[in-house]
Amino acid sequence: MSALFEKALAFVLEKEGGPAITDDPRDPGGLTRWGISERAYPDLDIRNLTRDQAAAIYRRDYWDRAGCGNLPAGVAFFHFDTAVNQGAGTAAKFLQLAAGVDADGKIGPKTLAAVQRARPADLLVEYAARRADHYGRLPHFPTYGLGWMRRLAACLALAITT
């Protein structure tokens, strides 16, 4: 696996609670380990999920699905975390809006060209603002909002220097 994916994965696994098994009744994901939830993967044995199995899921369902391998390093790092935390389709739309292209939720040639033309730090700040705005509209914001904002700030700081 690429060094960039490993760096992004390490960030996500830390923010998602690592190997700890959680089942917070306020969290709609239900039983979770390595950030992989029973709600998203009902046929998976979450309690016995290994780091390697979680990494394979993150690579296939988030990094690859979100097109992170086609993006500049810092943008890919930030985009991956957004895809994990807010969904790949939502991440694609935020990236497109930040890049100034139509937000159809599919990362194609127009989006990639706009991202390449953008100044990465400016693009990331706009992307982060859209992500923060979305968090603020979620019904669980009063419960999880401060943690989401801390994660967002930490991710942005790392992405700008990646």
C-alpha positions as CSV (number, residue, x, y, z in Angstrom):
1,M,0.0,0.0,0.0
2,S,1.2,3.5,-0.7
3,A,2.8,5.6,2.0
4,L,0.1,8.3,1.6
5,F,-2.7,5.8,2.0
6,E,-1.0,4.4,5.1
7,K,-0.6,7.9,6.6
8,A,-4.2,8.7,5.9
9,L,-5.3,5.4,7.2
10,A,-3.4,5.9,10.5
11,F,-5.1,9.2,11.0
12,V,-8.6,7.7,10.3
13,L,-8.0,4.7,12.6
14,E,-6.9,7.0,15.4
15,K,-9.9,9.2,15.0
16,E,-12.3,6.2,14.7
17,G,-11.1,4.7,17.9
18,G,-8.7,2.1,16.7
19,P,-9.2,-1.5,17.9
20,A,-11.6,-0.6,20.7
21,I,-15.1,-2.0,20.3
22,T,-17.8,0.5,20.9
23,D,-21.6,0.4,20.9
24,D,-22.7,3.8,21.8
25,P,-26.5,3.8,21.9
26,R,-26.5,7.5,20.6
27,D,-24.4,6.5,17.6
28,P,-26.5,5.2,14.7
29,G,-23.6,3.1,13.5
30,G,-24.1,0.6,16.3
31,L,-21.3,-1.9,17.1
32,T,-18.1,-0.5,15.8
33,R,-14.4,-1.5,15.6
34,W,-11.6,0.3,13.7
35,G,-14.3,2.7,12.6
36,I,-16.1,-0.1,10.7
37,S,-19.7,-0.3,11.9
38,E,-22.2,-3.1,12.0
39,R,-24.8,-0.9,10.4
40,A,-22.6,-0.4,7.3
41,Y,-21.3,-4.0,7.2
42,P,-24.1,-6.1,8.7
43,D,-22.5,-9.4,7.5
44,L,-19.1,-8.7,9.0
45,D,-17.9,-10.1,12.4
46,I,-17.1,-6.6,13.8
47,R,-15.9,-7.9,17.2
48,N,-13.1,-10.0,15.5
49,L,-12.3,-7.5,12.7
50,T,-8.5,-7.2,12.3
51,R,-6.6,-4.1,11.4
52,D,-5.6,-5.7,8.1
53,Q,-9.3,-6.4,7.3
54,A,-10.3,-2.9,8.2
55,A,-7.4,-1.5,6.1
56,A,-8.7,-3.5,3.1
57,I,-12.2,-2.2,3.6
58,Y,-10.9,1.4,3.9
59,R,-8.8,1.0,0.8
60,R,-11.5,-0.5,-1.4
61,D,-14.6,1.3,-0.1
62,Y,-13.2,4.7,0.6
63,W,-9.8,5.5,-0.8
64,D,-10.4,3.8,-4.2
65,R,-14.1,4.5,-4.4
66,A,-13.5,8.2,-3.7
67,G,-10.7,8.4,-6.3
68,C,-8.1,9.5,-3.8
69,G,-5.2,8.0,-5.8
70,N,-5.9,10.6,-8.6
71,L,-5.6,13.6,-6.3
72,P,-2.7,15.7,-5.0
73,A,-1.4,14.3,-1.7
74,G,-2.9,16.8,0.8
75,V,-6.2,16.8,-1.0
76,A,-6.3,13.0,-1.2
77,F,-5.6,12.9,2.6
78,F,-8.4,15.2,3.4
79,H,-10.8,13.7,0.8
80,F,-10.2,10.2,2.3
81,D,-11.1,11.3,5.8
82,T,-14.2,13.1,4.5
83,A,-15.3,10.0,2.6
84,V,-14.9,7.9,5.7
85,N,-16.6,10.3,8.0
86,Q,-19.3,11.7,5.8
87,G,-19.6,9.3,2.8
88,A,-17.8,9.1,-0.5
89,G,-20.7,10.7,-2.4
90,T,-20.8,13.7,0.0
91,A,-17.0,14.0,-0.1
92,A,-17.1,14.1,-3.9
93,K,-19.7,16.9,-3.9
94,F,-17.8,18.9,-1.3
95,L,-14.6,18.6,-3.4
96,Q,-16.4,19.6,-6.5
97,L,-18.0,22.6,-4.9
98,A,-14.6,23.7,-3.4
99,A,-13.0,23.3,-6.9
100,G,-15.8,25.3,-8.5
101,V,-17.4,22.6,-10.7
102,D,-20.8,21.1,-10.9
103,A,-21.4,18.9,-7.9
104,D,-22.7,15.6,-9.4
105,G,-20.9,13.4,-6.8
106,K,-18.7,11.7,-9.4
107,I,-15.0,12.6,-9.6
108,G,-14.3,12.8,-13.4
109,P,-12.0,14.7,-15.7
110,K,-13.5,18.1,-15.1
111,T,-13.2,17.8,-11.3
112,L,-9.7,16.5,-11.6
113,A,-8.6,19.3,-13.9
114,A,-10.2,21.9,-11.6
115,V,-8.4,20.4,-8.5
116,Q,-5.1,20.4,-10.4
117,R,-5.6,24.1,-11.3
118,A,-6.5,25.1,-7.7
119,R,-4.0,26.2,-5.0
120,P,-4.1,23.3,-2.6
121,A,-4.4,25.3,0.6
122,D,-7.2,27.4,-0.8
123,L,-9.0,24.4,-2.0
124,L,-8.6,22.6,1.3
125,V,-9.9,25.6,3.3
126,E,-13.0,25.8,1.2
127,Y,-13.5,22.1,1.4
128,A,-13.2,22.2,5.2
129,A,-15.7,25.0,5.4
130,R,-18.2,23.0,3.4
131,R,-17.6,20.0,5.6
132,A,-18.0,22.0,8.8
133,D,-21.3,23.5,7.5
134,H,-22.6,20.0,6.8
135,Y,-21.7,18.8,10.3
136,G,-23.6,21.8,11.8
137,R,-26.8,20.7,10.0
138,L,-26.7,17.1,11.4
139,P,-29.1,16.1,14.2
140,H,-26.3,14.5,16.2
141,F,-24.2,17.7,16.2
142,P,-25.0,18.6,19.8
143,T,-23.7,15.3,20.9
144,Y,-20.7,14.8,18.5
145,G,-20.1,18.2,17.0
146,L,-17.1,19.3,19.1
147,G,-15.3,16.0,18.3
148,W,-16.1,16.4,14.6
149,M,-14.7,19.9,14.6
150,R,-11.6,18.8,16.3
151,R,-11.1,16.0,13.8
152,L,-11.8,18.4,10.9
153,A,-9.2,20.9,12.3
154,A,-6.6,18.2,12.8
155,C,-7.2,16.7,9.4
156,L,-6.9,20.1,7.7
157,A,-3.7,20.9,9.5
158,L,-2.2,17.6,8.3
159,A,-3.5,17.9,4.8
160,I,-2.1,21.4,4.2
161,T,1.4,20.1,5.2
162,T,1.1,16.8,3.3
